[in-house]
Amino acid sequence: GAVQPEPTPMAPQPSCWSLGFGAVFPPVSLPKYVEIDNSRLAVLYRCLQVSVLSFVAFILLQGRAWIEVEEPLGSVTKWVEWEEQEYTSQVQKDYGKEMCTNPERYEYVYSEGYQYTNLSCVEVSSRDRFWKEGQDIMYIPTSFAETRERLRPLLPGLEGPDACSGIAEPCDSGWRSINVSVPGGAAAACECKEDSNYLIVGSEAFTVNLEHYYEMVRSDTGRVVSRQHSGNSCTDGSWICDDGSKQELKTMVVALVDGQKEKVLPYVFTSPSLVRLPLGEIMRAAEVPLDSDNSDTLDNALGCASARADPATCRADARRHPLLRLTGAEVRFQLDFYNKHFKPEYPELQGHDGPVCVIKVRVVPKWGSRPNVVDCAHPRTMSSVDSDCTSRYYYGVILSFQAQGRFGFFDTLQLLITVGATMSYLVVPMWIVYFLALYGLGPLSSFYSSKLNEKFQLDDALVQFVCGAMVSTISFRELVGDQACLSKEHLLHEVHRAFGTRGDFGLEEQARLAELVWDRMAAKARASQATMPDARGSSPAAWGEEPSIRAPTFAQSIVSGQVRNSLGPLLIARRRMMPVEFAFTPRRQFRAPARVPRTVGVSMDVDELQGPLPRPHLEVASSFKPQPPPGELVVTPEVLGGSPQNFGWSEDTSISGGRLPRAASEEGDEGARRGWRPPPPGGGAEARR
């Protein structure tokens, strides 16, 4: 017979999001765009987009964004040789040229100290035809200046200018008296110095022989993926064919005319083979043969057409520039190794997917001089007053070699990196149209700027926030009428009134929309009720699964949530501020509240409300309130602490949560008939207590 207590309704179980996952995984922020209805700007924007996309596609295709570039290690072995029969034929041919039959016409004067006169042709011995200099240079002499110097002691008893007149040996330049350095000091001697210049014949018969190889080591793995030699097959020994293609290394030769124009030579070699390059034909293919003029130096001071010529000794038949054979040149051999991903587009390489070596030959006219070579007959040094020595100063062709290359390998990561880097170009059209719309369209730009650039002022934002909340509560009162809360059916009815009946948005879609809106507003209601204990001492979250949608929830769904959440901390009077915040926050945002004049037409002003306001959860809108519907939560002064008389209300006065009362001027009208009662006389003083 004992009365069993009624079970307390179970509160809704908290979700994972409410347990803290929302802080770990915050909402995603997405950019906000403004669409401008301007067809001309739209056409410009699309054209710019197409141009940028074309440019990006060109970069990706031209740079082969999917290819990772590696540089192989190349090496070359070289030497010079000649066929005796071919060399002899070339020597005879050179002797028949004008440079040998009429050498006076090819004499050249660079300056007073460098005069190339008394020319003649000569054939040198095999040991002086070429030599190596270091690892990557060979030298082929094509001319030399020879100086024969003889020293003889003075005859006894002769001194002065005629001290050497008694020497019987012939000297074309004449004997002259000089002082020479000898062990123990200096001594006077007679010197005969005879200069002559020679052009070397037969040099164009030489052949440059090459053996080259490469080794490709991947930088990411350190593994050798390919190693091939021009003189060996890649299937022999330790050589490794490229990409498993089993195709041999192919070598071709290209001559560079004027350093830029390419001329493919008919020399194609497939390993295993020896690469043989005739020097004369290569230089002629580059249009810089040995018998051409070197125009990259000073003009001939011996010719009368030169500004440096002496009118008394100049010659009208002298050539303006010296022979290339007289000055020398540099022949540069650049060996470039490629695999199939970087194979050059030459017809000679069509159908070949193996590695390629392209030898590019460039001839550069220059003074290719080498130091003196001194050879003394007796004694073996020149530090004697009785000696016979010959010195040579060579000019010739410098052969230089350089090996490099580019191998490509498909790399997905390289493609992604390159595509990501080029994506930055896609924002260029947007920025061009952006600046044109904001600054280039005159008065129209002012309207665009006002839409794109929103000016924020905190005071105005607070005014908009409060006004929006007031309008929303008034709208809620007009919407629900005598009811204190909004029902789901009422919400569906208003949605149907707003959208009507449309083919693409019928009753079923409208019901789904109403359910979504209701769920969101109910979630906000639960969140606000979870922190408000009721008069029975329990949380309103335990009242039931379906919360009431009242005016505060309705208003919070309309006004800005960011402003609402930041409003409380902003208005705390005793909040401690950081130095930077204190320096840059406007003074009006944290000033002390001033006394507000008495409001006209009501029995309670703002100052009189300052007593109840600090108490938690008290909501006072005016001096009147409606009677709550049956079963509705009633917030009474007892809930707030204290008796009703402390607030100037009668004992049966109650305030309905979320229901806005009418103004005091409505006393005696329909609102009074519904049970609203004004406060007793002197309510303002009672409220102040």
Stockholm file with secondary structure:
# STOCKHOLM 1.0

chainA/1-689         GAVQPEPTPMAPQPSCWSLGFGAVFPPVSLPKYVEIDNSRLAVLYRCLQVSVLSFVAFILLQGRAWIEVEEPLGSVTKWVEWEEQEYTSQVQKDYGKEMCTNPERYEYVYSEGYQYTNLSCVEVSSRDRFWKEGQDIMYIPTSFAETRERLRPLLPGLEGPDACSGIAEPCDSGWRSINVSVPGGAAAACECKEDSNYLIVGSEAFTVNLEHYYEMVRSDTGRVVSRQHSGNSCTDGSWICDDGSKQELKTMVVALVDGQKEKVLPYVFTSPSLVRLPLGEIMRAAEVPLDSDNSDTLDNALGCASARADPATCRADARRHPLLRLTGAEVRFQLDFYNKHFKPEYPELQGHDGPVCVIKVRVVPKWGSRPNVVDCAHPRTMSSVDSDCTSRYYYGVILSFQAQGRFGFFDTLQLLITVGATMSYLVVPMWIVYFLALYGLGPLSSFYSSKLNEKFQLDDALVQFVCGAMVSTISFRELVGDQACLSKEHLLHEVHRAFGTRGDFGLEEQARLAELVWDRMAAKARASQATMPDARGSSPAAWGEEPSIRAPTFAQSIVSGQVRNSLGPLLIARRRMMPVEFAFTPRRQFRAPARVPRTVGVSMDVDELQGPLPRPHLEVASSFKPQPPPGELVVTPEVLGGSPQNFGWSEDTSISGGRLPRAASEEGDEGARRGWRPPPPGGGAEARR
#=GR chainA/1-689 SS CCCCCCCCCCCCCCCTGGGTHHHHSCCCCCCCCCCCCCHHHHHHHHHHHHHHHHHHHHHHHHTTTTEEEECCEEEEEEEEECCHHHHHHHHHHHHTSHHHHSGGGGCEESSSSCEECSEEEECCCGGGSCEECSSSEEEEEEEEEEEEEEEEECCTTCCGGGGGTTCCSCCTTCCEEEEEEETTEEEEEEEEEEEEEEEECSGGGCEEEEEEEEEEECTTTCCEEEEEETTSCTTSTTCBCGGGCCCCCEEEEEEEETTTEEEEEEEEEESSSCEEEEHHHHHHHTTCCTTSBCCSSCCCTTBTTSTTCCTTTCBTTSCSSCBHHHHCEEEEEEEEEECGGGCCCCGGGTTCCSCEEEEEEEEEECCCEEEEEEEESSSSSSCSSSEEEEEEEEEEEEEEEEEEEEEEEECHHHHHHHHHHHGGGGGHHHHHHHHHHHHSSTHHHHHHHHHHSCCCCHHHHHHHHHHHHHHHHHHHHHHHTTCSSBCHHHHHHHHHHHHCCBTTBCHHHHHHHHHHHHHHHHHHHHHHHTTCCCTTSSCGGGSCSSCCBCHHHHHHTTSCHHHHHHHHHHHCTTCCCCHHHHHHSCGGGSCCCCCCCCCTTSSCCHHHHTTTTTSTTCCCCSSCCCCCCTTCCEECHHHHSSCGGGGTCCTTCCEETTCCCCCGGGTTSHHHHTTCCCCCTTHHHHHHC
#=GC SS_cons         CCCCCCCCCCCCCCCTGGGTHHHHSCCCCCCCCCCCCCHHHHHHHHHHHHHHHHHHHHHHHHTTTTEEEECCEEEEEEEEECCHHHHHHHHHHHHTSHHHHSGGGGCEESSSSCEECSEEEECCCGGGSCEECSSSEEEEEEEEEEEEEEEEECCTTCCGGGGGTTCCSCCTTCCEEEEEEETTEEEEEEEEEEEEEEEECSGGGCEEEEEEEEEEECTTTCCEEEEEETTSCTTSTTCBCGGGCCCCCEEEEEEEETTTEEEEEEEEEESSSCEEEEHHHHHHHTTCCTTSBCCSSCCCTTBTTSTTCCTTTCBTTSCSSCBHHHHCEEEEEEEEEECGGGCCCCGGGTTCCSCEEEEEEEEEECCCEEEEEEEESSSSSSCSSSEEEEEEEEEEEEEEEEEEEEEEEECHHHHHHHHHHHGGGGGHHHHHHHHHHHHSSTHHHHHHHHHHSCCCCHHHHHHHHHHHHHHHHHHHHHHHTTCSSBCHHHHHHHHHHHHCCBTTBCHHHHHHHHHHHHHHHHHHHHHHHTTCCCTTSSCGGGSCSSCCBCHHHHHHTTSCHHHHHHHHHHHCTTCCCCHHHHHHSCGGGSCCCCCCCCCTTSSCCHHHHTTTTTSTTCCCCSSCCCCCCTTCCEECHHHHSSCGGGGTCCTTCCEETTCCCCCGGGTTSHHHHTTCCCCCTTHHHHHHC
//
